């Protein structure tokens, strides 16, 4: 009976690690798609 609970705990830990890894991969992918701001030195002198 103890082996069952240990197996259940191991599966839960593996599942949590998998979910964390998927979330980290998704965050990296989102960060790669985020546009990078270009800082211009003369932003106030834009002619319209």
N, C-alpha and C positions, 0 to 999 in steps of 0.2 A: 504494500500500500504506500510506503514511503517512496518507493521508486516511481510510482505514478505521479505523486506530487512533485518530485524532483524533475521528472520529465516535463511536467506541465510548466513548472517555473522556468526551465531551460527554454522551452518553446516560447514562453512569454517574453523572456529576455531577448531571444533571437528576433522575435517579431518587432520588439521595440527598437532594436538596433537597425533593423531593416527600414522601419518607418523613418528613423532619424536620418539614415543615409539617403533615402529618397527625398526627404525634405531638403537636405543639404544640396543635393544635385539640382533640385528645382530652383533653389535660391541662386546657385551658381549660374544656371541657365538664364534666370531672370536678370541677374546682374550683367551678363554678357549682352543682353538685348537692350539694356538701358542706354539711351543716348548720352553721349558725353558732352558736357557744356564746354564751349570754347570761349575763353575769356578774351575779350577784345580790349585793347588799351584805350581806344578812342570811342567808347560807346556813346558818350554824350554829344559827339560831333557828327552824328548821322544826319545826312541831308534827306529831306523828304520832298 
